[in-house]
Amino acid sequence: MSSLSDTASKIEPPSPPTPVSPSKDKTPQDYSPPSTPLRTQEPRPEIPKRVEDYIQKLKSHLKDTYSVMEGGKKMDSHYIDTRLVQRKLVIQTGKNANKCLEKELVVLSDSERRKAMVDRSHVFQNCGPKPKPLITVLGKTGLGKSTLIQRLALDWSTGGLAQFQFVFLLNCKVLDVTKSNYDLKTLLFGLSSAPDCKDSEAAFKYVLANPNKVLIIFDSFDDIGELEGLLQSSATSVTDNSYTVRQLFSGLFQKKILSGCTLLVATRPKDALNHLLRKVDSILEICCFSPKDIQFYVSKCFVEASKQESALRKIQNQQYIFNLCSNPLLCRFTCFLLEQDNPEDDDTLPSTLTDLCQRVLDHHLELRDKVQGSKQDISQLCNMAWDSFKTCSSLLNQDQTEISKQLMDCGLNCEILASHKAQVTYFSSLFMQNFLAAMFLVQSKDINERTLVAQTILNHRKKKVCGEWQDILQRFILGLLYQKATPHYCGALQSFNDAQAKRKTLETQLENLKPGELTPGRLLELFHCVYETSKVRLAKHLVKKLPENLSFCGAQLTPVDVYVVRHLLQHAKGLKRTFSIDLRDTCVPLSGLKELVALSCITSFRAPTLDTIDLWEDLHHNSDEVSLKNALDKFTMDPFKASQLSHLDNLAYLSKSTGRRSCQCVNQN
């Protein structure tokens, strides 16, 4: 057993929150906003009548705007109060500690994540002596960051979050980050979701005098663009009107302007804010839907009991879709499909992400065509999606002014596009934007094989600068290239004669790829790309070339990730392959750990100590002694390496648990 290295880390956690009952004891509909302020209430300064009137107008506007979620569902009835995980930062104290103090996110095990879960009432709660004015919410695309923010805005508009008198919500998807003619007042009262203010000078003056009563939210922060040098260049004046949006954010972030306000930033974990996390006071990660959340959401989408039962049965029968529904946006996509189907039909649900998005797009366009009486050519939208992708932006390319009103209305009605104050148009979701971009790449005769390969995992030396943008696009490219059925609206796109050549080029790249040379994160993406093709031959080829020591260490595994990995590894039996799998630092849920360990091709596994103990306890509780003995035999921790002091404590606990469980298995036999 190796000792603690001199680079061992010292944990600097945010003060622990007040314990919250586990989500299993609390259904989503039981939650209500706290009726009392979350902070100790301070005496309110006297508010001028015109400012008070605007605050009420702002509340009324936010209530009207966010009472309805995307897709037309009511917030009060359809919102799922998904849990949040309080994340911690680790301070590196190795050789270069004096040179540069660095902080990184601590990877929590599934057991630790469950203990660190809080609900939305804790987002702004100060659990320690110091206030936490800089808060970030992390979450992959589609997990509901924007919906959570809208729910918080709605809470404030209906009397909650009483510590704030002003809430400004900025959607970074619609901000023009190239212009340099903004000041702080324009940012808050002109670019945010706030309504027009007749006396903005008075309201702004009050905001400047009471910054501790102000909440500013930057949603979809990933779209704000490149942030190199953000901490070196910032706005310092509240009246200067020559700043960019980035500079104004920097000034707020570094407390150079409006010091004392609360700043909430929502972003994807792979993307823009990563190198700024060391400055953040509180880091929260939004969780995916639990099986109970999925069941509750589906039940709310269908009023009739028979339709509810039919929808749930179809989802549960298609395990890939069931796991995919742990993503709230994809769960909404699935329910939309089921709403269009006859409940008596036994049509199977899609088996890939590509097929799901294709069917959703087809249904939207078919519904639109029935109303309009004619088909709409969407090739231009596909081209524009690709143009926006190249700059990692959700905004439509505003240079393409030739886009017709008919096409714009089609995009808005089909929920491909969304608009902000009827002035700015953007792609409503990363999934649909990247699907359209992939359709353009695959189907356009102007895109050659080299350009196509450059956008996939096969070009593994390429630096990934767009995080999830690249991950999702490459899955769609592989899925569309091997799609069995021709999409209903392919005819609207440019025809091409080289589809076979593109497919053959990618197959050659796949065959020459060495999975053992990929990082765990890229290896996981390769699994997804191969899965999207639905080709058994490619799946077997991948499994055949996998290294014996299969490591996903450091790549977070969601329920759908576990399904894809397990699905492909099932081909190992016929190939007589066996693997040792490393699941440390993956946050793999207990159900996923159980499924992977149970595979016959897995001869040994490594996982977080507490998660392994939870697995043994769960198998024993369910009287599954055969699986328990199997899990005990397969577990290994050689070589052992501790990077945190808690690892040594867990080791002692593990030793006791191993002995106890081994004795039980012997007695059982």
PATORVEX-677215 format. One record per residue (C-alpha): x, y, z; residue in one letter; residue number from 1. Coordinates in steps of 0.1 Angstrom, whole numbers. Each point is the difference from the previous one (the first is absolute). Example, Ala and Ser with C-alpha at 12.3 -4.5 7.8 and 13.67 -1.06 7.14 Angstrom:
<rs>
[r [123 -45 78] a 1],
[r [14 34 -7] s 2],
</rs>
This chain:
<rs>
[r [0 0 0] m 1],
[r [14 34 -10] s 2],
[r [2 28 25] s 3],
[r [-14 34 -4] l 4],
[r [21 19 -25] s 5],
[r [14 34 6] d 6],
[r [-26 13 -24] t 7],
[r [-28 -11 21] a 8],
[r [-28 24 0] s 9],
[r [-16 20 28] k 10],
[r [-38 3 -2] i 11],
[r [-16 34 2] e 12],
[r [-37 -7 0] p 13],
[r [-28 26 1] p 14],
[r [-16 -1 34] s 15],
[r [-23 -30 1] p 16],
[r [-37 7 -6] p 17],
[r [-27 -8 24] t 18],
[r [-9 -37 -5] p 19],
[r [-29 -6 -23] v 20],
[r [-23 -30 -1] s 21],
[r [9 -25 -28] p 22],
[r [-18 6 -32] s 23],
[r [-17 -34 3] k 24],
[r [-19 13 30] d 25],
[r [-12 31 -18] k 26],
[r [-20 0 -33] t 27],
[r [6 28 -24] p 28],
[r [-35 14 6] q 29],
[r [6 3 37] d 30],
[r [25 29 -4] y 31],
[r [-11 35 6] s 32],
[r [22 32 2] p 33],
[r [11 10 34] p 34],
[r [-24 25 16] s 35],
[r [27 16 21] t 36],
[r [31 18 -12] p 37],
[r [30 -23 -4] l 38],
[r [23 26 15] r 39],
[r [-3 20 32] t 40],
[r [-23 28 -11] q 41],
[r [16 34 2] e 42],
[r [-20 33 4] p 43],
[r [-12 10 -34] r 44],
[r [12 34 -13] p 45],
[r [-28 23 -10] e 46],
[r [-9 -6 -36] i 47],
[r [-11 29 -22] p 48],
[r [-36 -5 -13] k 49],
[r [11 -1 -36] r 50],
[r [26 -26 7] v 51],
[r [-25 -21 20] e 52],
[r [-24 2 -29] d 53],
[r [27 -13 -23] y 54],
[r [8 -29 23] i 55],
[r [-36 -11 0] q 56],
[r [0 4 -38] k 57],
[r [31 -22 -2] l 58],
[r [-15 -26 22] k 59],
[r [-32 -1 -20] s 60],
[r [20 -3 -33] h 61],
[r [21 -29 13] l 62],
[r [-31 -17 13] k 63],
[r [-17 2 -33] d 64],
[r [31 -10 -19] t 65],
[r [11 -30 20] y 66],
[r [-33 -15 10] s 67],
[r [2 -20 -31] v 68],
[r [29 -23 -8] m 69],
[r [15 -9 -34] e 70],
[r [-25 -21 -19] g 71],
[r [-30 18 14] g 72],
[r [-1 -19 33] k 73],
[r [-10 19 31] k 74],
[r [28 5 25] m 75],
[r [-22 -6 31] d 76],
[r [-12 -34 -13] s 77],
[r [29 -14 -20] h 78],
[r [31 13 17] y 79],
[r [21 -28 15] i 80],
[r [20 12 30] d 81],
[r [32 -18 -9] t 82],
[r [26 -1 27] r 83],
[r [33 19 0] l 84],
[r [34 -13 12] v 85],
[r [22 23 20] q 86],
[r [34 -3 -15] r 87],
[r [34 5 16] k 88],
[r [33 15 -11] l 89],
[r [34 -16 7] v 90],
[r [30 23 5] i 91],
[r [32 -15 -15] q 92],
[r [28 2 25] t 93],
[r [28 -16 -19] g 94],
[r [34 13 -12] k 95],
[r [-15 30 -18] n 96],
[r [-24 11 28] a 97],
[r [19 31 8] n 98],
[r [3 9 -37] k 99],
[r [-37 -3 -9] c 100],
[r [-29 -10 22] l 101],
[r [-22 -22 -21] e 102],
[r [-34 -14 9] k 103],
[r [-18 -29 -17] e 104],
[r [-34 -16 4] l 105],
[r [0 -31 23] v 106],
[r [-15 -30 -18] v 107],
[r [-27 -14 24] l 108],
[r [-10 -36 1] s 109],
[r [-36 -9 -4] d 110],
[r [-2 -5 38] s 111],
[r [15 34 6] e 112],
[r [-23 16 -25] r 113],
[r [-31 -13 17] r 114],
[r [12 15 33] k 115],
[r [8 34 -16] a 116],
[r [-34 3 -17] m 117],
[r [-21 32 7] v 118],
[r [-31 15 -15] d 119],
[r [-5 34 -17] r 120],
[r [-8 17 33] s 121],
[r [37 -4 9] h 122],
[r [14 18 -31] v 123],
[r [3 34 17] f 124],
[r [2 -13 36] q 125],
[r [31 12 19] n 126],
[r [11 -30 20] c 127],
[r [31 16 14] g 128],
[r [13 33 15] p 129],
[r [8 14 -35] k 130],
[r [-26 9 -26] p 131],
[r [2 -18 -33] k 132],
[r [-5 27 -27] p 133],
[r [15 -21 -28] l 134],
[r [-20 -32 -8] i 135],
[r [2 -23 -30] t 136],
[r [-23 -28 -11] v 137],
[r [15 -27 -21] l 138],
[r [-18 -25 -22] g 139],
[r [1 -17 -34] k 140],
[r [-22 12 -28] t 141],
[r [-36 -8 5] g 142],
[r [2 -6 38] l 143],
[r [-22 30 8] g 144],
[r [24 29 10] k 145],
[r [-21 26 -18] s 146],
[r [-32 -15 14] t 147],
[r [14 1 35] l 148],
[r [9 37 -5] i 149],
[r [-34 8 -13] q 150],
[r [-15 -18 30] r 151],
[r [21 21 24] l 152],
[r [-11 32 -19] a 153],
[r [-36 -12 4] l 154],
[r [6 -7 37] d 155],
[r [12 36 5] w 156],
[r [-29 15 -20] s 157],
[r [-25 -18 23] t 158],
[r [15 10 33] g 159],
[r [30 -23 5] g 160],
[r [37 10 2] l 161],
[r [-10 30 19] a 162],
[r [36 10 6] q 163],
[r [1 14 -36] f 164],
[r [-19 30 -12] q 165],
[r [13 -2 -36] f 166],
[r [5 -31 -21] v 167],
[r [16 4 -35] f 168],
[r [2 -31 -22] l 169],
[r [23 1 -30] l 170],
[r [-2 -27 -27] n 171],
[r [35 -2 -15] c 172],
[r [-13 -17 -31] k 173],
[r [-15 33 -11] v 174],
[r [28 24 10] l 175],
[r [22 16 -27] d 176],
[r [34 -5 15] v 177],
[r [18 19 -28] t 178],
[r [-13 35 6] k 179],
[r [18 23 24] s 180],
[r [-26 27 6] n 181],
[r [-17 -12 32] y 182],
[r [0 13 36] d 183],
[r [-13 -17 31] l 184],
[r [-35 17 -2] k 185],
[r [-5 -13 -35] t 186],
[r [11 -35 10] l 187],
[r [-25 -1 28] l 188],
[r [-30 19 -13] f 189],
[r [5 -5 -38] g 190],
[r [15 -34 -6] l 191],
[r [-16 -20 28] s 192],
[r [-35 -14 1] s 193],
[r [-11 30 20] a 194],
[r [-29 21 -16] p 195],
[r [4 36 -11] d 196],
[r [6 24 28] c 197],
[r [-13 36 -4] k 198],
[r [23 14 26] d 199],
[r [30 -23 -4] s 200],
[r [22 27 16] e 201],
[r [-18 -1 33] a 202],
[r [-1 -38 0] a 203],
[r [37 -3 -9] f 204],
[r [9 25 27] k 205],
[r [-18 -21 25] y 206],
[r [18 -32 -12] v 207],
[r [34 17 3] l 208],
[r [-9 11 36] a 209],
[r [-12 -35 10] n 210],
[r [21 -26 -18] p 211],
[r [-6 -26 27] n 212],
[r [-37 0 -10] k 213],
[r [8 -9 -36] v 214],
[r [2 -34 -17] l 215],
[r [15 -2 -35] i 216],
[r [-3 -33 -19] i 217],
[r [21 -10 -30] f 218],
[r [-18 -29 -17] d 219],
[r [16 -21 -28] s 220],
[r [34 15 9] f 221],
[r [16 -24 -26] d 222],
[r [-12 23 -27] d 223],
[r [19 30 12] i 224],
[r [30 -12 -19] g 225],
[r [37 0 6] e 226],
[r [10 12 35] l 227],
[r [37 1 -3] e 228],
[r [13 30 20] g 229],
[r [-34 4 17] l 230],
[r [17 5 35] l 231],
[r [25 25 -13] q 232],
[r [-23 24 -19] s 233],
[r [-33 11 16] s 234],
[r [-24 29 2] a 235],
[r [7 24 29] t 236],
[r [-25 28 -7] s 237],
[r [-38 -2 4] v 238],
[r [-5 28 -25] t 239],
[r [25 -7 -28] d 240],
[r [-19 -12 -31] n 241],
[r [30 -14 -19] s 242],
[r [0 -35 15] y 243],
[r [-8 -34 -15] t 244],
[r [-22 -25 17] v 245],
[r [30 -20 10] r 246],
[r [17 30 16] q 247],
[r [-32 8 20] l 248],
[r [-2 -36 12] f 249],
[r [36 2 10] s 250],
[r [-6 31 20] g 251],
[r [-29 -16 18] l 252],
[r [19 -33 5] f 253],
[r [30 18 15] q 254],
[r [-21 24 20] k 255],
[r [14 30 -18] k 256],
[r [-35 13 -6] i 257],
[r [-32 -5 21] l 258],
[r [20 -17 27] s 259],
[r [-23 -18 24] g 260],
[r [-25 -13 -25] c 261],
[r [-7 -37 -4] t 262],
[r [11 -15 -32] l 263],
[r [-13 -34 -13] l 264],
[r [16 -16 -31] v 265],
[r [-14 -31 -17] a 266],
[r [23 -19 -23] t 267],
[r [9 -34 -13] r 268],
[r [28 -18 20] p 269],
[r [23 -5 -30] k 270],
[r [-2 35 -13] d 271],
[r [7 37 5] a 272],
[r [1 5 38] l 273],
[r [23 -28 9] n 274],
[r [31 22 5] h 275],
[r [-19 25 21] l 276],
[r [-14 -25 26] l 277],
[r [28 8 25] r 278],
[r [-17 35 4] k 279],
[r [-35 -14 7] v 280],
[r [-14 -2 35] d 281],
[r [-25 -28 -5] s 282],
[r [-1 -26 -27] i 283],
[r [-32 -20 -6] l 284],
[r [-5 -28 -25] e 285],
[r [-35 -7 -13] i 286],
[r [-10 -37 1] c 287],
[r [-17 -20 -27] c 288],
[r [-35 -14 3] f 289],
[r [-4 -30 23] s 290],
[r [-23 -29 -11] p 291],
[r [-27 16 23] k 292],
[r [5 33 -17] d 293],
[r [-5 -16 -34] i 294],
[r [-31 -17 11] q 295],
[r [-14 32 15] f 296],
[r [8 21 -31] y 297],
[r [-16 -25 -23] v 298],
[r [-31 -2 21] s 299],
[r [-4 38 -2] k 300],
[r [3 -1 -38] c 301],
[r [-30 -23 -4] f 302],
[r [-33 7 17] v 303],
[r [-18 -33 -7] e 304],
[r [12 -29 22] a 305],
[r [0 -24 -29] s 306],
[r [24 23 -20] k 307],
[r [22 4 30] q 308],
[r [3 -37 4] e 309],
[r [6 -6 -37] s 310],
[r [27 27 -1] a 311],
[r [18 -12 31] l 312],
[r [-1 -36 -13] r 313],
[r [15 10 -33] k 314],
[r [28 20 16] i 315],
[r [8 -27 25] q 316],
[r [0 -27 -27] n 317],
[r [27 19 -20] q 318],
[r [29 1 25] q 319],
[r [21 24 -21] y 320],
[r [-28 26 -1] i 321],
[r [-8 -6 37] f 322],
[r [36 9 9] n 323],
[r [0 28 -26] l 324],
[r [-30 15 18] c 325],
[r [22 7 30] s 326],
[r [8 32 -20] n 327],
[r [-31 22 4] p 328],
[r [1 15 -35] l 329],
[r [2 -34 -16] l 330],
[r [-27 -12 23] c 331],
[r [-22 28 -14] r 332],
[r [10 -10 -36] f 333],
[r [-11 -36 8] t 334],
[r [-33 11 15] c 335],
[r [-7 22 -31] f 336],
[r [5 -31 -22] l 337],
[r [-24 -20 22] l 338],
[r [-26 28 -1] e 339],
[r [-1 -3 -38] q 340],
[r [-3 -38 0] d 341],
[r [-32 -20 3] n 342],
[r [1 -17 35] p 343],
[r [-13 -32 -16] e 344],
[r [30 -2 -24] d 345],
[r [29 -22 10] d 346],
[r [25 22 -19] d 347],
[r [34 -2 17] t 348],
[r [18 31 12] l 349],
[r [33 10 -15] p 350],
[r [31 -19 10] s 351],
[r [25 27 -6] t 352],
[r [3 37 7] l 353],
[r [2 7 -37] t 354],
[r [-33 -18 -7] d 355],
[r [-17 18 29] l 356],
[r [9 35 -13] c 357],
[r [-8 -10 -36] q 358],
[r [-35 -12 10] r 359],
[r [-6 31 22] v 360],
[r [10 23 -30] l 361],
[r [-22 -20 -24] d 362],
[r [-30 2 22] h 363],
[r [4 38 6] h 364],
[r [3 6 -38] l 365],
[r [-30 -23 -8] e 366],
[r [-22 18 25] l 367],
[r [11 33 -15] r 368],
[r [-6 -12 -36] d 369],
[r [-35 -11 9] k 370],
[r [-8 36 11] v 371],
[r [17 17 -29] q 372],
[r [-9 -25 -27] g 373],
[r [35 -1 -14] s 374],
[r [34 -14 8] k 375],
[r [28 22 13] q 376],
[r [36 -2 -13] d 377],
[r [23 0 31] i 378],
[r [33 -2 -18] s 379],
[r [8 36 8] q 380],
[r [-6 -6 37] l 381],
[r [24 -29 -1] c 382],
[r [27 22 -17] n 383],
[r [-5 27 26] m 384],
[r [2 -25 28] a 385],
[r [34 -11 -13] w 386],
[r [11 37 -3] d 387],
[r [-9 7 36] s 388],
[r [16 -32 12] f 389],
[r [34 11 -15] k 390],
[r [0 29 24] t 391],
[r [-16 -20 29] c 392],
[r [-29 23 0] s 393],
[r [-38 -5 2] s 394],
[r [-8 32 -19] l 395],
[r [-11 -1 -36] l 396],
[r [25 16 -22] n 397],
[r [-14 35 -2] q 398],
[r [18 6 -34] d 399],
[r [-25 -24 -16] q 400],
[r [-27 26 -3] t 401],
[r [-15 -19 -30] e 402],
[r [-16 -25 23] i 403],
[r [-37 0 -8] s 404],
[r [-27 8 25] k 405],
[r [-17 -33 -9] q 406],
[r [32 -19 9] l 407],
[r [4 20 32] m 408],
[r [-35 -7 10] d 409],
[r [5 -37 -8] c 410],
[r [30 -1 23] g 411],
[r [-18 17 28] l 412],
[r [-32 -21 -3] n 413],
[r [20 -32 -1] c 414],
[r [20 10 31] e 415],
[r [33 -1 -19] i 416],
[r [4 38 6] l 417],
[r [-9 23 28] a 418],
[r [-1 38 1] s 419],
[r [9 26 26] h 420],
[r [-22 31 2] k 421],
[r [-9 -6 -36] a 422],
[r [34 14 -10] q 423],
[r [25 -28 2] v 424],
[r [-4 -35 -13] t 425],
[r [20 -30 12] y 426],
[r [-1 -38 -1] f 427],
[r [-21 -12 29] s 428],
[r [21 -30 10] s 429],
[r [35 -14 -6] l 430],
[r [-14 -34 -10] f 431],
[r [-21 13 -28] m 432],
[r [25 26 -12] q 433],
[r [27 -27 -2] n 434],
[r [-23 -24 -17] f 435],
[r [-7 25 -27] l 436],
[r [37 7 -4] a 437],
[r [7 -37 -3] a 438],
[r [-26 -3 -27] m 439],
[r [17 27 -19] f 440],
[r [34 -16 3] l 441],
[r [-12 -35 -9] v 442],
[r [-24 10 -29] q 443],
[r [17 30 -16] s 444],
[r [20 -8 -31] k 445],
[r [22 30 8] d 446],
[r [14 -18 31] i 447],
[r [27 -25 -7] n 448],
[r [12 -30 20] e 449],
[r [29 19 16] r 450],
[r [-22 27 14] t 451],
[r [-24 -26 13] l 452],
[r [27 -20 17] v 453],
[r [14 32 17] a 454],
[r [-33 3 19] q 455],
[r [1 -35 16] t 456],
[r [18 -19 27] i 457],
[r [21 -15 -27] l 458],
[r [20 32 -2] n 459],
[r [12 -6 35] h 460],
[r [30 23 -1] r 461],
[r [-22 30 -5] k 462],
[r [-2 22 30] k 463],
[r [-36 0 13] k 464],
[r [-10 37 5] v 465],
[r [-38 -3 0] c 466],
[r [-6 -27 26] g 467],
[r [-34 -15 -4] e 468],
[r [-5 17 -34] w 469],
[r [25 -24 -15] q 470],
[r [-12 -31 19] d 471],
[r [-36 3 -11] i 472],
[r [8 9 -36] l 473],
[r [22 -30 -6] q 474],
[r [-26 -24 13] r 475],
[r [-25 14 -24] f 476],
[r [24 -2 -29] i 477],
[r [6 -37 5] l 478],
[r [-37 -6 7] g 479],
[r [-11 17 -32] l 480],
[r [25 -17 -22] l 481],
[r [-12 -34 11] y 482],
[r [-37 8 4] q 483],
[r [-22 -28 -15] k 484],
[r [-31 20 -9] a 485],
[r [3 31 -21] t 486],
[r [-13 30 19] p 487],
[r [-33 14 -13] h 488],
[r [15 34 -6] y 489],
[r [33 -10 -15] c 490],
[r [-14 11 -34] g 491],
[r [0 35 12] a 492],
[r [38 -1 3] l 493],
[r [27 0 -27] q 494],
[r [3 -33 -17] s 495],
[r [34 -17 0] f 496],
[r [17 -29 -18] n 497],
[r [29 -7 24] d 498],
[r [-18 -13 31] a 499],
[r [16 -34 -5] q 500],
[r [34 16 -3] a 501],
[r [-5 19 33] k 502],
[r [-11 -31 18] r 503],
[r [29 -20 -14] k 504],
[r [25 27 11] t 505],
[r [-14 0 36] l 506],
[r [1 -38 1] e 507],
[r [36 -1 -10] t 508],
[r [8 25 27] q 509],
[r [-19 -21 25] l 510],
[r [19 -31 -9] e 511],
[r [34 17 3] n 512],
[r [-9 17 33] l 513],
[r [18 -12 32] k 514],
[r [-25 2 29] p 515],
[r [29 -6 25] g 516],
[r [15 34 -9] e 517],
[r [-31 20 7] l 518],
[r [-7 18 33] t 519],
[r [-29 -14 20] p 520],
[r [-23 28 -11] g 521],
[r [7 -5 -37] r 522],
[r [-3 -38 4] l 523],
[r [-35 5 14] l 524],
[r [-8 23 -29] e 525],
[r [12 -27 -24] l 526],
[r [-23 -25 17] f 527],
[r [-29 24 -7] h 528],
[r [10 6 -36] c 529],
[r [2 -37 -7] v 530],
[r [-33 -6 17] y 531],
[r [-17 27 -21] e 532],
[r [9 -20 -32] t 533],
[r [-21 -30 12] s 534],
[r [26 -22 -18] k 535],
[r [9 -32 18] v 536],
[r [31 -4 -22] r 537],
[r [13 34 12] l 538],
[r [-9 -8 36] a 539],
[r [19 -33 -1] k 540],
[r [30 16 -17] h 541],
[r [1 26 29] l 542],
[r [-2 -26 27] v 543],
[r [27 -21 -17] k 544],
[r [24 29 1] k 545],
[r [-7 12 35] l 546],
[r [29 -3 25] p 547],
[r [-3 -26 27] e 548],
[r [2 26 27] n 549],
[r [-31 21 -9] l 550],
[r [1 34 18] s 551],
[r [-27 26 2] f 552],
[r [16 17 30] c 553],
[r [-8 37 -1] g 554],
[r [-28 -2 -26] a 555],
[r [-34 5 17] q 556],
[r [-24 -28 -8] l 557],
[r [-37 8 -3] t 558],
[r [-27 -27 -2] p 559],
[r [0 1 -38] v 560],
[r [38 -3 0] d 561],
[r [-2 -31 21] v 562],
[r [-26 -15 -24] y 563],
[r [22 6 -31] v 564],
[r [31 -14 16] v 565],
[r [-18 -31 13] r 566],
[r [-18 -5 -34] h 567],
[r [32 0 -19] l 568],
[r [20 -21 25] l 569],
[r [-26 -28 -4] q 570],
[r [17 -8 -33] h 571],
[r [32 -10 20] a 572],
[r [-13 -35 8] k 573],
[r [-1 -11 -37] g 574],
[r [35 15 -5] l 575],
[r [13 -17 32] k 576],
[r [12 34 14] r 577],
[r [2 8 37] t 578],
[r [7 33 17] f 579],
[r [10 17 32] s 580],
[r [-20 32 3] i 581],
[r [9 31 19] d 582],
[r [-30 20 11] l 583],
[r [16 23 25] r 584],
[r [-8 37 -3] d 585],
[r [-29 -7 -23] t 586],
[r [-30 8 23] c 587],
[r [-15 -32 -13] v 588],
[r [-34 -5 16] p 589],
[r [-6 -31 22] l 590],
[r [-23 -16 -26] s 591],
[r [26 5 -27] g 592],
[r [28 -14 21] l 593],
[r [-21 -31 7] k 594],
[r [-7 -5 -38] e 595],
[r [37 4 -10] l 596],
[r [14 -22 27] v 597],
[r [-26 -27 -9] a 598],
[r [14 -3 -36] l 599],
[r [17 -34 -5] s 600],
[r [27 17 -20] c 601],
[r [11 21 30] i 602],
[r [24 -21 21] t 603],
[r [10 28 24] s 604],
[r [-11 36 8] f 605],
[r [12 30 19] r 606],
[r [-25 25 13] a 607],
[r [-2 25 29] p 608],
[r [2 -17 33] t 609],
[r [-34 12 14] l 610],
[r [-18 -8 -33] d 611],
[r [14 -35 1] t 612],
[r [-12 -5 36] i 613],
[r [-34 14 -10] d 614],
[r [-1 -26 -29] l 615],
[r [7 -28 24] w 616],
[r [-26 12 25] e 617],
[r [-26 3 -28] d 618],
[r [6 -35 -13] l 619],
[r [-2 -14 35] h 620],
[r [-32 19 8] h 621],
[r [-16 -15 -31] n 622],
[r [13 -35 9] s 623],
[r [19 -2 -32] d 624],
[r [28 -21 15] e 625],
[r [13 -13 -33] v 626],
[r [5 36 -13] s 627],
[r [15 10 33] l 628],
[r [26 -27 -1] k 629],
[r [7 10 -36] n 630],
[r [5 37 10] a 631],
[r [22 -10 29] l 632],
[r [22 -22 -22] d 633],
[r [4 26 -28] k 634],
[r [8 30 22] f 635],
[r [37 11 0] t 636],
[r [19 30 13] m 637],
[r [35 -9 -10] d 638],
[r [19 22 -2] p 639],
[r [-16 22 26] f 640],
[r [6 37 -2] k 641],
[r [-15 26 23] a 642],
[r [-3 36 -11] s 643],
[r [-22 11 29] q 644],
[r [1 -7 37] l 645],
[r [-36 -14 -2] s 646],
[r [13 -28 -22] h 647],
[r [20 -14 29] l 648],
[r [-31 2 22] d 649],
[r [-21 -18 -26] n 650],
[r [27 -27 -3] l 651],
[r [-4 -10 36] a 652],
[r [-38 -1 -5] y 653],
[r [4 -21 -31] l 654],
[r [22 -25 18] s 655],
[r [-27 -6 26] k 656],
[r [-27 -2 -26] s 657],
[r [19 -25 -22] t 658],
[r [6 -23 29] g 659],
[r [-36 1 11] r 660],
[r [-15 -6 -35] r 661],
[r [25 -28 -7] s 662],
[r [-11 -18 31] c 663],
[r [-36 4 -9] q 664],
[r [6 -15 -35] c 665],
[r [19 -29 16] v 666],
[r [-28 -7 24] n 667],
[r [-26 3 -27] q 668],
[r [19 -27 -20] n 669],
</rs>
